[in-house]
Amino acid sequence: MEKKVLLEVKNLVTEFRTEDQIVKAVNNISFTLHKGETIGIVGESGSGKSVTSLSVMQLIPNPPGRIASGEIIFHSKTKGSVDLTKLSEKEMRAFRGNEIAMIFQEPMTSLNPVFTCGDQVMEAIMLHQKISKQEAKTKTIELFKEVQLPRPETIFDTYPHQISGGQKQRVMIAMAMSCNPSLLIADEPTTALDVTVQKTILELMQKLQQEHEMGLMFITHDLGVIAELADKVVVMYKGKIVEQGNVMDIFSNPQHPYTKGLLACRPPLNRRLHKLPTVSDFMRVEADGTVTESDKSVKEVTDNLVVTAEERETHLKDIYKQQPVLQIKNVKTYFPINKGIFAKSTEYVKAVDDVSFDVYPGETLGLVGESGCGKTTLGRTILRLIEPTDGEIIYDGKNIADLSAKELREIRKHMQIIFQDPYSSLNPRITIGEAIMEPMKVHGILGSDKERKERVIELLNRVNMPAEHFYRYPHEFSGGQRQRICIARALALNPQFIICDESVSALDVSVQAQVLNLLNELKKEFKFTYIFISHDLSVVKFMSDRMVVMNKGKIEEMGYADDIYANPQTEYTRNLISAIPKGELEDIQRSIDIKKEKRAALA
């Protein structure tokens, strides 16, 4: 049976006016979405994918942005075919949230912190439906059950900051589903989530889509997610669609060099590479902006990067014949649960619970697990950014847990951290040059500001950023550039030991590949030792020599990264590995077959 067309985007141009030029963020794009179908829009930051979704919702801020030309034809349940670009703000409000709903990337910034989760979903329902407050409350709790939130009645009365990221995203999905929309737009809804939480959110969205026969526009930079979710794929690059087609065609036979590059950037799970390929390995951008394909195929590029079994064995032997640089012995970090202002704490959250392991010079040790497993708390406890409750942290022969503030400051020169969110770890009021110089001044490194500035420019060059960026502010950079700035700042003190805490989790696959390669290059050049913390097991496997899997504050299992992936010993690790969206052709075919069966059953 022929599916009904739900959305037609025709020759859409969305532009933004700056002081000296007009930027076409979306440049003459066209695609069609049918009822009950999922279209995946994929590309790097700045490719125009989010601007496309905001154009459909008519949420482009004007000024500086505007839809310059084109049509967005929405086939409404009640009003027939409507060109959304021709509607006034008041007319658009009847569609927005009602027939067209959107889930944004960051649920914490989309939810109002001063209202309970239940009140916010009720407000959305009562805005579009003529029902009483009690009926709206009943419907909200039913929606919370439908999106599989635990204790729906309790979560109705909780505030956004009191629930996890995955639960916040479920509240956003409940809000989006509250008026039974025909079209759901999901803009990077799983980017910051653990693989297991991501998997359940994606399964939930598919289930809701099939039950309600919605059209789903799913925007992401993760091709693994697109592979298992989408029916059709649209690949965007610099505001234009460079390739589109059904999901199997795009993955089995990509035509455009940019698509080939995106597919090759993901850390492979079946073999170990010296470095990850990047988009620039597969395409050349000419001076006039045209893209040409490089001489080498994806297979040629990746085959040249493979680490042999002999190389791997030699590398591991060299690392583990040394004495450990860091010893974690029975470390505990407990947080008291306060029952009231004057009540004495009798219960504790055991964030890190009797953890022990060694780290060797030149090693990258991966710490992996779901949110709340204790990996970030452990990383911060090692540096005493959080005070340990018990145990020993022996670095270079000294127990960090026993050091005075003065002794701790001295040892911090040698131990640095790169945080997950580079924007919140940079001061927005000072230039990035000053931000990198600041720790050098604190520790009295080099004799004058002139020498320090020269050192900062050297570091910027080392992380592939030009010297003139010294005088710019954090808001003037992309996420990937800000992460490079934080890496340069960590290098400023010439440390020997660095903790990377989810330092690539919010980056596009292509930018992520560049940053991971950079971290590995710097490790070789400066002889670093890393603890690499991430919820993304494919990234940890690529980066790590050994891996520690954490669950509920304890070590679930520990061993060589390749061995754990090939032969996980616990059910928890097996679940983590099975939740990774792999984007393999057999997985895509299986997903297509399952969708066909479900659609046939519903028909």
Secondary structure, DSSP 8 states (H G I E B T S, - for coil): ----EEEEEEEEEEEEE-SS-EEEEEEEEEEEEETT-EEEEE--TTSSHHHHHHHHTT---TTTEEEEEEEEEEEETTTEEEEGGG--HHHHHHHBTTTEEEE-S-HHHHS-TTS-HHHHHHHHHHHHS---HHHHHHHHHHHHHHTT-SSHHHHHTS-GGGS-HHHHHHHHHHHHHTT--SEEEEESTTTTS-HHHHHHHHHHHHHHHHHHT-EEEEEES-HHHHHHH-SEEEEEETTEEEEEEEHHHHHHS--SHHHHHHHHHS--SSS-BSS---GGGTEEE-TTS-EEE-SS-HHHHHHTTB--HHHHHHHHHHHHTS--SEEEEEEEEEEEE--SSS----EEEEEEEEEEEEE-TT-EEEEE--TTSSHHHHHHHHTTSS--SEEEEEETTEEGGG--HHHHHHHHTTEEEE-S-TTTTS-TTS-HHHHHHHHHHHTT-SSSHHHHHHHHHHHHHHTT--GGGGG--GGGS-HHHHHHHHHHHHHTT--SEEEEESTTTTS-HHHHHHHHHHHHHHHHHHT-EEEEEES-HHHHHHH-SEEEEEETTEEEEEEEHHHHHHS--SHHHHHHHHTS----HHHHHHHHHHHHHHHHHH-
